[in-house]
Amino acid sequence: MSSTQLQDTADKLAVVETLYRFAAGIDLRDEVLLASAFTEDAISDFRPAAAKAGFEYPVLQGRQTIVAALSGSLAGIDTTHSVNNPRVSIAGDQAQVDALVEAQHVPQNDHSRHYLMKNRYDVKLVRAGDAWLIQSVTVDNVWRTGDLGVLSGV
């Protein structure tokens, strides 16, 4: 394997690792880990998925805004996010990944209720030294099941 092929493989793994940091940051309620996945001026657009579920959610802009919004809106919910089928393309210091993410949500005080979503993530990343950071993420929903009230705390 050439050094170019090795670097390409390492970059693809690092891009996917960024999505894992994002998901684990949410699931572990680790704001530092969650923040480590984003650029300072990142954009998170959950509107396509929210619209399909019948509610509105604003575009979030800026690392701290994204972390605060996700941490706050999911504070009473236990979550598990599973990243599947990532397809990564890299051009210099920019990358794009499309992945499926299954997100399970259950109220902390009642695990008999759930809201499960299978979402398609369209993520644009930039190289930042040895790491890759999310510049923008758009989340669209493929399917969903369960009690939507779980997301709103009802």
C-alpha atoms as one frame of an Amber mdcrd trajectory, in Angstrom:
protein
   0.000   0.000   0.000   1.415   3.407  -0.950   1.772   6.276   1.508  -1.003
   8.124  -0.355  -3.350   5.164   0.084  -2.420   4.895   3.756  -3.105   8.601
   4.303  -6.442   8.342   2.468  -7.455   5.390   4.654  -6.340   7.201   7.820
  -8.286  10.308   6.797 -11.457   8.315   6.111 -11.189   6.640   9.502 -10.599
  10.017  11.191 -13.673  11.484   9.453 -15.855   8.638  10.729 -14.262   9.005
  14.178 -15.547  12.597  14.198 -19.109  11.297  13.798 -18.467   8.845  16.631
 -17.296  11.735  18.878 -20.465  13.646  17.994 -22.731  10.673  18.811 -20.846
   9.668  21.955 -20.800  13.263  23.195 -24.599  13.303  23.067 -25.082   9.821
  24.537 -22.553  10.278  27.342 -23.673  13.849  28.099 -20.077  14.887  27.579
 -20.157  18.469  26.348 -16.380  18.608  25.865 -16.440  15.495  23.675 -19.449
  16.812  21.744 -17.772  20.191  21.187 -14.609  18.457  19.957 -16.486  17.312
  16.845 -17.355  20.818  15.562 -15.658  23.859  14.083 -16.202  27.126  15.940
 -18.674  28.314  13.255 -20.375  24.959  12.584 -23.967  24.677  11.390 -26.422
  21.973  12.472 -29.623  21.694  10.432 -32.183  19.260  11.848 -35.099  20.938
  10.021 -35.667  18.181   7.400 -36.006  15.477  10.071 -38.064  17.696  12.371
 -40.480  18.593   9.584 -41.159  14.919   8.856 -41.874  14.365  12.554 -44.245
  17.340  12.574 -42.324  19.935  14.557 -39.992  22.851  13.933 -36.380  23.040
  15.019 -34.127  25.988  14.251 -30.836  25.867  12.375 -28.116  25.989  15.011
 -25.005  28.004  14.254 -21.787  27.970  16.230 -20.153  25.227  18.282 -21.310
  26.544  21.649 -24.880  27.066  20.410 -25.023  23.520  19.045 -23.632  21.980
  22.229 -25.919  24.029  24.488 -29.027  23.299  22.406 -28.422  19.550  22.139
 -27.427  19.233  25.793 -30.443  21.232  26.912 -33.079  19.637  24.699 -31.910
  16.107  25.555 -31.261  16.699  29.267 -34.091  14.442  30.470 -33.673  11.829
  27.768 -31.378   8.812  27.599 -30.109   8.400  24.037 -28.139   5.928  21.991
 -26.877   6.870  18.536 -25.519   4.234  16.162 -23.609   5.401  13.072 -23.940
   3.053  10.088 -22.864   2.816   6.454 -20.619   5.885   6.323 -19.520   6.831
   2.822 -16.594   9.244   2.913 -15.114  11.344   0.147 -12.068  13.545   0.672
 -10.703  16.396  -1.425  -7.618  17.929   0.145  -8.566  19.420   3.503 -12.308
  18.987   2.982 -14.417  15.883   3.406 -17.995  14.828   3.016 -19.664  11.867
   4.655 -23.134  10.468   4.209 -24.195   8.088   6.946 -27.254   6.515   8.466
 -27.701   7.203  12.171 -30.208   5.382  14.326 -31.151   7.465  17.352 -33.081
   5.921  20.242 -34.625   8.291  22.798 -36.164   7.193  26.114 -37.215   9.370
  29.059 -34.816   8.980  31.955 -37.729   8.417  34.320 -39.703   5.979  32.102
 -37.795   3.564  29.872 -41.048   1.913  28.793 -41.569   4.791  26.326 -39.345
   5.461  23.323 -38.915   7.417  20.125 -36.668   5.796  17.526 -35.417   7.583
  14.421 -33.370   6.407  11.448 -31.777   9.514   9.995 -29.567  10.265   7.038
 -26.691  12.598   7.912 -25.054  14.765   5.255 -21.874  16.059   6.881 -19.202
  18.419   5.596 -15.913  18.457   7.464 -12.594  20.306   7.379  -9.145  19.178
   8.441  -7.885  20.898  11.577  -4.342  19.725  12.183  -4.539  15.982  12.843
  -8.297  15.995  13.375 -11.375  16.459  11.232 -14.159  18.770  12.409 -17.767
  19.082  11.341 -18.409  22.306   9.460 -22.049  21.497   8.724 -24.457  18.640
   9.310 -27.919  18.256   7.821 -30.163  15.581   9.274 -33.045  14.117   7.288
 -35.343  11.384   8.517 -35.771   8.048   6.734 -38.283   6.564   9.213 -39.407
   6.962  12.802 -41.491   5.055  15.320 -42.683   5.424  18.887 -43.961   8.243
  21.050 -43.016  11.681  19.678 -43.845  13.134  23.088 -40.581  11.658  24.354
 -38.653  14.354  22.444 -40.720  17.180  23.910 -40.699  15.857  27.458 -44.432
  15.149  27.497
